[in-house]
Amino acid sequence: MAMGRIGPTDEPKGPIMQNIYRDGRFDPDIWTILDDEKPLPAQGFVLLTRARWLAERAVLAQSARSIGLVLYAGEDIDDIADDLTFFRVIALDFAKFADGRSYSTARLLREDHGYQGELRAIGDVLIDQIPLMRRCGFDSFAISHEPTRALLEIGHHPDVTLYTQPIADRREVPVGTRPWLRVPAEA
C-alpha cells in the first residue's frame, strides 16, 4: 500500500478491539479511536479526529500506515475532500439517535465526494436506524445499544419498504400517483 491510500488487497491484521456489525453479522474490529493527545502507536489501525488529521496531515499523508477518520456531527468535510483516499474507514458519530447530521455527511461523502472506503456509524445507533443508514451509504455499525445488539444477533434485520427520499443509484420507482413515494425496483 503506497502513501496510506486505500488498496484492494490491503487486509487488516491486529488486535480485536470490539465487534462491528456488517453484512448481517458481527465481525472483529481492529480499529482504535485515538485521542488527540496520545502519540500514534508504532503499528495498528487508528481512527483519528479531523482536527488531528488537519494538524498532522503532512506527516500522516507520507506514512504507509492504515489510517481512518472520525467525524463528529456537524463537522465540515470540504477541507478534507481531497484527502479521502487516505482513509480506509470513516466513522461518523451519532452522539444522540435523534441527531441526523451524520446521515447528511454520509450522503455527501458517497455522492458528492465519491468516497469508496468503509463508512461506519458509531455512537447511539439503534436497530430502526440501520436500514436508513444503509441508504445513506453506511456499510458497518459499531453497536453499543444492547437491545439492538441482541436483535441483530438473533437475525432480526429490519427493512423499510417505502421511501420518500430516493437512494443515490436511483434503482427505485415511484408508487402510484405519489411520485415522492418510492419502492425498490425489481432486479
ABEGO torsion letter per residue (X at the ends): XBGGBBBAABBBBEBBABBBBBGGBBBBBABBBBBAABBBBABEBBBBBAAAAAAAAAAAAABABBBBBBBBBGBBAAAAAAAAAABABBBBBBABAABAAAAAAAAAAAAAAGBABBBBBBEBBBAAAAAAAAAAGBABBBBABAAAAAAAAAGBBBBBABBABBBAAGABBBBEABAABBBBBBX
